Amino acid sequence: MEDIKEINPKTMESKIVPGLYFAGEIIDVDGYTGGFNLQIAYSTGFTAGQN
């Protein structure tokens, strides 16, 4: 995903395509640790799953 501004952070739903949710590595977020950011993957997956 090129622009995370197109994702509602409270639900992880696309602001462009209703019913489309994003989680994990599909969201291009850089962490201070580099590599895979497991906390982002877990948190976004949980949030998307709740909605």
N, CA, C and O atoms as a Tripos MOL2 file, in Angstrom:
@<TRIPOS>MOLECULE
protein
  204   203    51     0     0
PROTEIN
NO_CHARGES

@<TRIPOS>ATOM
      1 N           0.8640   -1.1710    0.0000 N.3       1 MET1
      2 CA          0.0000    0.0000    0.0000 C.3       1 MET1
      3 C           0.9030    1.2230    0.0000 C.2       1 MET1
      4 O           1.8100    1.3400    0.8230 O.2       1 MET1
      5 N           0.6570    2.0850   -0.8830 N.am      2 GLU2
      6 CA          1.5340    3.2340   -1.0320 C.3       2 GLU2
      7 C           1.2310    4.3510   -0.0400 C.2       2 GLU2
      8 O           2.1520    5.0050    0.4470 O.2       2 GLU2
      9 N          -0.0190    4.5760    0.2600 N.am      3 ASP3
     10 CA         -0.3770    5.7180    1.0990 C.3       3 ASP3
     11 C          -1.2670    5.2550    2.2520 C.2       3 ASP3
     12 O          -2.4340    4.9240    2.0460 O.2       3 ASP3
     13 N          -0.7070    5.2330    3.4730 N.am      4 ILE4
     14 CA         -1.4880    4.7550    4.6110 C.3       4 ILE4
     15 C          -2.5830    5.7350    5.0200 C.2       4 ILE4
     16 O          -3.4120    5.4090    5.8700 O.2       4 ILE4
     17 N          -2.6000    6.9190    4.4340 N.am      5 LYS5
     18 CA         -3.6840    7.8690    4.7100 C.3       5 LYS5
     19 C          -5.0080    7.3720    4.1330 C.2       5 LYS5
     20 O          -6.0680    7.8970    4.4760 O.2       5 LYS5
     21 N          -4.9560    6.3700    3.2640 N.am      6 GLU6
     22 CA         -6.1600    5.8090    2.6600 C.3       6 GLU6
     23 C          -6.7490    4.6750    3.4820 C.2       6 GLU6
     24 O          -7.6630    3.9850    3.0280 O.2       6 GLU6
     25 N          -6.2220    4.4750    4.7140 N.am      7 ILE7
     26 CA         -6.7040    3.4290    5.6130 C.3       7 ILE7
     27 C          -7.2220    4.0800    6.8930 C.2       7 ILE7
     28 O          -6.5520    4.9330    7.4750 O.2       7 ILE7
     29 N          -8.4080    3.6800    7.3260 N.am      8 ASN8
     30 CA         -8.9500    4.1530    8.5920 C.3       8 ASN8
     31 C          -8.2110    3.4100    9.7060 C.2       8 ASN8
     32 O          -8.3670    2.1940    9.8200 O.2       8 ASN8
     33 N          -7.4060    4.0980   10.5370 N.am      9 PRO9
     34 CA         -6.6030    3.4100   11.5460 C.3       9 PRO9
     35 C          -7.4130    2.7730   12.6700 C.2       9 PRO9
     36 O          -6.9010    1.9010   13.3720 O.2       9 PRO9
     37 N          -8.6590    3.1840   12.8540 N.am     10 LYS10
     38 CA         -9.4900    2.5980   13.9130 C.3      10 LYS10
     39 C         -10.0820    1.2590   13.5070 C.2      10 LYS10
     40 O         -10.4070    0.4380   14.3640 O.2      10 LYS10
     41 N         -10.2240    1.0330   12.1990 N.am     11 THR11
     42 CA        -10.8220   -0.2090   11.7160 C.3      11 THR11
     43 C          -9.9360   -0.9720   10.7480 C.2      11 THR11
     44 O         -10.1870   -2.1490   10.4920 O.2      11 THR11
     45 N          -8.9090   -0.3360   10.2030 N.am     12 MET12
     46 CA         -8.0260   -0.8750    9.1700 C.3      12 MET12
     47 C          -8.7620   -1.0730    7.8450 C.2      12 MET12
     48 O          -8.2990   -1.8210    6.9840 O.2      12 MET12
     49 N          -9.8950   -0.4130    7.6800 N.am     13 GLU13
     50 CA        -10.6740   -0.5020    6.4420 C.3      13 GLU13
     51 C         -10.2030    0.5530    5.4480 C.2      13 GLU13
     52 O          -9.8310    1.6640    5.8260 O.2      13 GLU13
     53 N         -10.2270    0.1840    4.1750 N.am     14 SER14
     54 CA         -9.8860    1.1200    3.1110 C.3      14 SER14
     55 C         -10.9020    2.2520    3.0800 C.2      14 SER14
     56 O         -12.1020    2.0200    3.2230 O.2      14 SER14
     57 N         -10.4220    3.4720    2.8920 N.am     15 LYS15
     58 CA        -11.3190    4.6220    2.7480 C.3      15 LYS15
     59 C         -11.8350    4.7190    1.3170 C.2      15 LYS15
     60 O         -12.7610    5.4820    1.0410 O.2      15 LYS15
     61 N         -11.2420    3.9510    0.4050 N.am     16 ILE16
     62 CA        -11.6200    3.9970   -1.0070 C.3      16 ILE16
     63 C         -12.5640    2.8500   -1.3690 C.2      16 ILE16
     64 O         -13.5350    3.0510   -2.1000 O.2      16 ILE16
     65 N         -12.2820    1.6460   -0.8610 N.am     17 VAL17
     66 CA        -13.0850    0.4600   -1.1800 C.3      17 VAL17
     67 C         -13.7140   -0.0630    0.1130 C.2      17 VAL17
     68 O         -13.0350   -0.7350    0.8890 O.2      17 VAL17
     69 N         -14.9820    0.2260    0.3630 N.am     18 PRO18
     70 CA        -15.6390   -0.2630    1.5790 C.3      18 PRO18
     71 C         -15.5990   -1.7940    1.6530 C.2      18 PRO18
     72 O         -15.8050   -2.4870    0.6570 O.2      18 PRO18
     73 N         -15.3300   -2.2980    2.8540 N.am     19 GLY19
     74 CA        -15.2900   -3.7370    3.0650 C.3      19 GLY19
     75 C         -13.9220   -4.3580    2.8140 C.2      19 GLY19
     76 O         -13.7540   -5.5640    2.9970 O.2      19 GLY19
     77 N         -12.9410   -3.5570    2.3990 N.am     20 LEU20
     78 CA        -11.5820   -4.0420    2.1750 C.3      20 LEU20
     79 C         -10.7300   -3.6290    3.3680 C.2      20 LEU20
     80 O         -10.6200   -2.4440    3.6810 O.2      20 LEU20
     81 N         -10.1250   -4.6180    4.0360 N.am     21 TYR21
     82 CA         -9.3300   -4.3720    5.2290 C.3      21 TYR21
     83 C          -7.8740   -4.7460    4.9790 C.2      21 TYR21
     84 O          -7.5830   -5.6340    4.1770 O.2      21 TYR21
     85 N          -6.9620   -4.0630    5.6700 N.am     22 PHE22
     86 CA         -5.5330   -4.2990    5.5240 C.3      22 PHE22
     87 C          -4.9270   -4.6830    6.8660 C.2      22 PHE22
     88 O          -5.3730   -4.2280    7.9190 O.2      22 PHE22
     89 N          -3.8970   -5.5310    6.8100 N.am     23 ALA23
     90 CA         -3.1960   -5.9300    8.0300 C.3      23 ALA23
     91 C          -1.7910   -6.3970    7.6850 C.2      23 ALA23
     92 O          -1.5320   -6.8600    6.5750 O.2      23 ALA23
     93 N          -0.8930   -6.2710    8.6470 N.am     24 GLY24
     94 CA          0.4380   -6.8290    8.5300 C.3      24 GLY24
     95 C           1.3430   -6.1450    7.5220 C.2      24 GLY24
     96 O           1.3430   -4.9210    7.3940 O.2      24 GLY24
     97 N           2.1160   -6.9540    6.8060 N.am     25 GLU25
     98 CA          3.1480   -6.4610    5.9140 C.3      25 GLU25
     99 C           2.6020   -5.7560    4.6710 C.2      25 GLU25
    100 O           3.3560   -5.0750    3.9760 O.2      25 GLU25
    101 N           1.3140   -5.9040    4.3810 N.am     26 ILE26
    102 CA          0.7330   -5.1970    3.2290 C.3      26 ILE26
    103 C           0.7450   -3.6850    3.4650 C.2      26 ILE26
    104 O           0.7250   -2.8970    2.5200 O.2      26 ILE26
    105 N           0.7760   -3.2970    4.7420 N.am     27 ILE27
    106 CA          0.8470   -1.8820    5.0950 C.3      27 ILE27
    107 C           2.3220   -1.5170    5.1900 C.2      27 ILE27
    108 O           3.0620   -2.1110    5.9740 O.2      27 ILE27
    109 N           2.7420   -0.5630    4.4110 N.am     28 ASP28
    110 CA          4.1660   -0.1980    4.3510 C.3      28 ASP28
    111 C           4.4960    0.7690    5.4820 C.2      28 ASP28
    112 O           4.4910    1.9870    5.3040 O.2      28 ASP28
    113 N           4.7880    0.1920    6.6630 N.am     29 VAL29
    114 CA          5.1290    0.9840    7.8420 C.3      29 VAL29
    115 C           6.5430    0.6030    8.2580 C.2      29 VAL29
    116 O           6.8450   -0.5790    8.4270 O.2      29 VAL29
    117 N           7.4000    1.5830    8.4220 N.am     30 ASP30
    118 CA          8.7700    1.3280    8.8570 C.3      30 ASP30
    119 C           8.8650    1.4100   10.3700 C.2      30 ASP30
    120 O           8.3770    2.3580   10.9860 O.2      30 ASP30
    121 N           9.4960    0.4100   10.9590 N.am     31 GLY31
    122 CA          9.7340    0.4160   12.3900 C.3      31 GLY31
    123 C          11.1880    0.7240   12.6850 C.2      31 GLY31
    124 O          12.0430    0.5970   11.8080 O.2      31 GLY31
    125 N          11.4700    1.1220   13.8930 N.am     32 TYR32
    126 CA         12.8440    1.4400   14.2790 C.3      32 TYR32
    127 C          13.7440    0.2140   14.2560 C.2      32 TYR32
    128 O          14.9570    0.3320   14.0860 O.2      32 TYR32
    129 N          13.1470   -0.9650   14.4280 N.am     33 THR33
    130 CA         13.9480   -2.1860   14.4950 C.3      33 THR33
    131 C          14.3220   -2.7250   13.1230 C.2      33 THR33
    132 O          15.2400   -3.5380   13.0110 O.2      33 THR33
    133 N          13.6310   -2.2870   12.0820 N.am     34 GLY34
    134 CA         13.8780   -2.7960   10.7370 C.3      34 GLY34
    135 C          13.2810   -4.1870   10.5720 C.2      34 GLY34
    136 O          12.7610   -4.7590   11.5300 O.2      34 GLY34
    137 N          13.3510   -4.7210    9.3820 N.am     35 GLY35
    138 CA         12.8430   -6.0700    9.1350 C.3      35 GLY35
    139 C          11.3440   -6.1560    9.3540 C.2      35 GLY35
    140 O          10.6080   -5.1900    9.1530 O.2      35 GLY35
    141 N          10.9160   -7.3260    9.7680 N.am     36 PHE36
    142 CA          9.4940   -7.5480   10.0090 C.3      36 PHE36
    143 C           9.0910   -6.8860   11.3190 C.2      36 PHE36
    144 O           9.8020   -6.9950   12.3180 O.2      36 PHE36
    145 N           7.9780   -6.2180   11.3170 N.am     37 ASN37
    146 CA          7.4800   -5.5770   12.5210 C.3      37 ASN37
    147 C           6.2960   -6.3990   13.0240 C.2      37 ASN37
    148 O           5.1560   -6.1830   12.6130 O.2      37 ASN37
    149 N           6.5810   -7.3410   13.9150 N.am     38 LEU38
    150 CA          5.5500   -8.2630   14.3790 C.3      38 LEU38
    151 C           4.4420   -7.5630   15.1540 C.2      38 LEU38
    152 O           3.2830   -7.9660   15.0620 O.2      38 LEU38
    153 N           4.7730   -6.5260   15.9140 N.am     39 GLN39
    154 CA          3.7290   -5.8330   16.6730 C.3      39 GLN39
    155 C           2.7170   -5.1800   15.7360 C.2      39 GLN39
    156 O           1.5150   -5.2260   16.0000 O.2      39 GLN39
    157 N           3.1840   -4.5770   14.6490 N.am     40 ILE40
    158 CA          2.2650   -3.9990   13.6550 C.3      40 ILE40
    159 C           1.3950   -5.0940   13.0570 C.2      40 ILE40
    160 O           0.1900   -4.9050   12.8890 O.2      40 ILE40
    161 N           1.9940   -6.2420   12.7340 N.am     41 ALA41
    162 CA          1.2400   -7.3480   12.1430 C.3      41 ALA41
    163 C           0.1580   -7.8440   13.0990 C.2      41 ALA41
    164 O          -0.9830   -8.0510   12.6880 O.2      41 ALA41
    165 N           0.5060   -8.0360   14.3640 N.am     42 TYR42
    166 CA         -0.4720   -8.5270   15.3470 C.3      42 TYR42
    167 C          -1.5720   -7.4950   15.6010 C.2      42 TYR42
    168 O          -2.7570   -7.8310   15.6100 O.2      42 TYR42
    169 N          -1.1780   -6.2560   15.8040 N.am     43 SER43
    170 CA         -2.1510   -5.2050   16.1360 C.3      43 SER43
    171 C          -3.1110   -4.9170   14.9920 C.2      43 SER43
    172 O          -4.3180   -4.8000   15.2050 O.2      43 SER43
    173 N          -2.5770   -4.8010   13.7800 N.am     44 THR44
    174 CA         -3.4590   -4.5070   12.6350 C.3      44 THR44
    175 C          -4.3430   -5.7100   12.3170 C.2      44 THR44
    176 O          -5.5010   -5.5380   11.9350 O.2      44 THR44
    177 N          -3.8180   -6.9170   12.4670 N.am     45 GLY45
    178 CA         -4.6340   -8.1120   12.2590 C.3      45 GLY45
    179 C          -5.7700   -8.2140   13.2560 C.2      45 GLY45
    180 O          -6.8970   -8.5520   12.8940 O.2      45 GLY45
    181 N          -5.4720   -7.9240   14.5050 N.am     46 PHE46
    182 CA         -6.5070   -7.9400   15.5450 C.3      46 PHE46
    183 C          -7.5720   -6.8890   15.2660 C.2      46 PHE46
    184 O          -8.7690   -7.1690   15.3370 O.2      46 PHE46
    185 N          -7.1270   -5.6800   14.9500 N.am     47 THR47
    186 CA         -8.0580   -4.5740   14.6810 C.3      47 THR47
    187 C          -8.9420   -4.8720   13.4800 C.2      47 THR47
    188 O         -10.1540   -4.6620   13.5350 O.2      47 THR47
    189 N          -8.3510   -5.3570   12.4020 N.am     48 ALA48
    190 CA         -9.1400   -5.6960   11.2070 C.3      48 ALA48
    191 C         -10.1170   -6.8220   11.5150 C.2      48 ALA48
    192 O         -11.2500   -6.8060   11.0340 O.2      48 ALA48
    193 N          -9.6940   -7.7940   12.3080 N.am     49 GLY49
    194 CA        -10.5600   -8.9140   12.6650 C.3      49 GLY49
    195 C         -11.7440   -8.5130   13.5310 C.2      49 GLY49
    196 O         -12.8030   -9.1370   13.4610 O.2      49 GLY49
    197 N         -11.5780   -7.4920   14.3370 N.am     50 GLN50
    198 CA        -12.6640   -7.0260   15.1990 C.3      50 GLN50
    199 C         -13.7250   -6.2610   14.4240 C.2      50 GLN50
    200 O         -14.8480   -6.0950   14.9010 O.2      50 GLN50
    201 N         -13.3740   -5.7970   13.2340 N.am     51 ASN51
    202 CA        -14.2910   -4.9950   12.4430 C.3      51 ASN51
    203 C         -14.7280   -5.7790   11.2470 C.2      51 ASN51
    204 O         -15.5120   -5.2840   10.4370 O.2      51 ASN51
@<TRIPOS>BOND
     1     1     2 1
     2     2     3 1
     3     3     4 2
     4     3     5 am
     5     5     6 1
     6     6     7 1
     7     7     8 2
     8     7     9 am
     9     9    10 1
    10    10    11 1
    11    11    12 2
    12    11    13 am
    13    13    14 1
    14    14    15 1
    15    15    16 2
    16    15    17 am
    17    17    18 1
    18    18    19 1
    19    19    20 2
    20    19    21 am
    21    21    22 1
    22    22    23 1
    23    23    24 2
    24    23    25 am
    25    25    26 1
    26    26    27 1
    27    27    28 2
    28    27    29 am
    29    29    30 1
    30    30    31 1
    31    31    32 2
    32    31    33 am
    33    33    34 1
    34    34    35 1
    35    35    36 2
    36    35    37 am
    37    37    38 1
    38    38    39 1
    39    39    40 2
    40    39    41 am
    41    41    42 1
    42    42    43 1
    43    43    44 2
    44    43    45 am
    45    45    46 1
    46    46    47 1
    47    47    48 2
    48    47    49 am
    49    49    50 1
    50    50    51 1
    51    51    52 2
    52    51    53 am
    53    53    54 1
    54    54    55 1
    55    55    56 2
    56    55    57 am
    57    57    58 1
    58    58    59 1
    59    59    60 2
    60    59    61 am
    61    61    62 1
    62    62    63 1
    63    63    64 2
    64    63    65 am
    65    65    66 1
    66    66    67 1
    67    67    68 2
    68    67    69 am
    69    69    70 1
    70    70    71 1
    71    71    72 2
    72    71    73 am
    73    73    74 1
    74    74    75 1
    75    75    76 2
    76    75    77 am
    77    77    78 1
    78    78    79 1
    79    79    80 2
    80    79    81 am
    81    81    82 1
    82    82    83 1
    83    83    84 2
    84    83    85 am
    85    85    86 1
    86    86    87 1
    87    87    88 2
    88    87    89 am
    89    89    90 1
    90    90    91 1
    91    91    92 2
    92    91    93 am
    93    93    94 1
    94    94    95 1
    95    95    96 2
    96    95    97 am
    97    97    98 1
    98    98    99 1
    99    99   100 2
   100    99   101 am
   101   101   102 1
   102   102   103 1
   103   103   104 2
   104   103   105 am
   105   105   106 1
   106   106   107 1
   107   107   108 2
   108   107   109 am
   109   109   110 1
   110   110   111 1
   111   111   112 2
   112   111   113 am
   113   113   114 1
   114   114   115 1
   115   115   116 2
   116   115   117 am
   117   117   118 1
   118   118   119 1
   119   119   120 2
   120   119   121 am
   121   121   122 1
   122   122   123 1
   123   123   124 2
   124   123   125 am
   125   125   126 1
   126   126   127 1
   127   127   128 2
   128   127   129 am
   129   129   130 1
   130   130   131 1
   131   131   132 2
   132   131   133 am
   133   133   134 1
   134   134   135 1
   135   135   136 2
   136   135   137 am
   137   137   138 1
   138   138   139 1
   139   139   140 2
   140   139   141 am
   141   141   142 1
   142   142   143 1
   143   143   144 2
   144   143   145 am
   145   145   146 1
   146   146   147 1
   147   147   148 2
   148   147   149 am
   149   149   150 1
   150   150   151 1
   151   151   152 2
   152   151   153 am
   153   153   154 1
   154   154   155 1
   155   155   156 2
   156   155   157 am
   157   157   158 1
   158   158   159 1
   159   159   160 2
   160   159   161 am
   161   161   162 1
   162   162   163 1
   163   163   164 2
   164   163   165 am
   165   165   166 1
   166   166   167 1
   167   167   168 2
   168   167   169 am
   169   169   170 1
   170   170   171 1
   171   171   172 2
   172   171   173 am
   173   173   174 1
   174   174   175 1
   175   175   176 2
   176   175   177 am
   177   177   178 1
   178   178   179 1
   179   179   180 2
   180   179   181 am
   181   181   182 1
   182   182   183 1
   183   183   184 2
   184   183   185 am
   185   185   186 1
   186   186   187 1
   187   187   188 2
   188   187   189 am
   189   189   190 1
   190   190   191 1
   191   191   192 2
   192   191   193 am
   193   193   194 1
   194   194   195 1
   195   195   196 2
   196   195   197 am
   197   197   198 1
   198   198   199 1
   199   199   200 2
   200   199   201 am
   201   201   202 1
   202   202   203 1
   203   203   204 2
@<TRIPOS>SUBSTRUCTURE
     1 MET1         2 RESIDUE 1 A MET
     2 GLU2         6 RESIDUE 1 A GLU
     3 ASP3        10 RESIDUE 1 A ASP
     4 ILE4        14 RESIDUE 1 A ILE
     5 LYS5        18 RESIDUE 1 A LYS
     6 GLU6        22 RESIDUE 1 A GLU
     7 ILE7        26 RESIDUE 1 A ILE
     8 ASN8        30 RESIDUE 1 A ASN
     9 PRO9        34 RESIDUE 1 A PRO
    10 LYS10       38 RESIDUE 1 A LYS
    11 THR11       42 RESIDUE 1 A THR
    12 MET12       46 RESIDUE 1 A MET
    13 GLU13       50 RESIDUE 1 A GLU
    14 SER14       54 RESIDUE 1 A SER
    15 LYS15       58 RESIDUE 1 A LYS
    16 ILE16       62 RESIDUE 1 A ILE
    17 VAL17       66 RESIDUE 1 A VAL
    18 PRO18       70 RESIDUE 1 A PRO
    19 GLY19       74 RESIDUE 1 A GLY
    20 LEU20       78 RESIDUE 1 A LEU
    21 TYR21       82 RESIDUE 1 A TYR
    22 PHE22       86 RESIDUE 1 A PHE
    23 ALA23       90 RESIDUE 1 A ALA
    24 GLY24       94 RESIDUE 1 A GLY
    25 GLU25       98 RESIDUE 1 A GLU
    26 ILE26      102 RESIDUE 1 A ILE
    27 ILE27      106 RESIDUE 1 A ILE
    28 ASP28      110 RESIDUE 1 A ASP
    29 VAL29      114 RESIDUE 1 A VAL
    30 ASP30      118 RESIDUE 1 A ASP
    31 GLY31      122 RESIDUE 1 A GLY
    32 TYR32      126 RESIDUE 1 A TYR
    33 THR33      130 RESIDUE 1 A THR
    34 GLY34      134 RESIDUE 1 A GLY
    35 GLY35      138 RESIDUE 1 A GLY
    36 PHE36      142 RESIDUE 1 A PHE
    37 ASN37      146 RESIDUE 1 A ASN
    38 LEU38      150 RESIDUE 1 A LEU
    39 GLN39      154 RESIDUE 1 A GLN
    40 ILE40      158 RESIDUE 1 A ILE
    41 ALA41      162 RESIDUE 1 A ALA
    42 TYR42      166 RESIDUE 1 A TYR
    43 SER43      170 RESIDUE 1 A SER
    44 THR44      174 RESIDUE 1 A THR
    45 GLY45      178 RESIDUE 1 A GLY
    46 PHE46      182 RESIDUE 1 A PHE
    47 THR47      186 RESIDUE 1 A THR
    48 ALA48      190 RESIDUE 1 A ALA
    49 GLY49      194 RESIDUE 1 A GLY
    50 GLN50      198 RESIDUE 1 A GLN
    51 ASN51      202 RESIDUE 1 A ASN
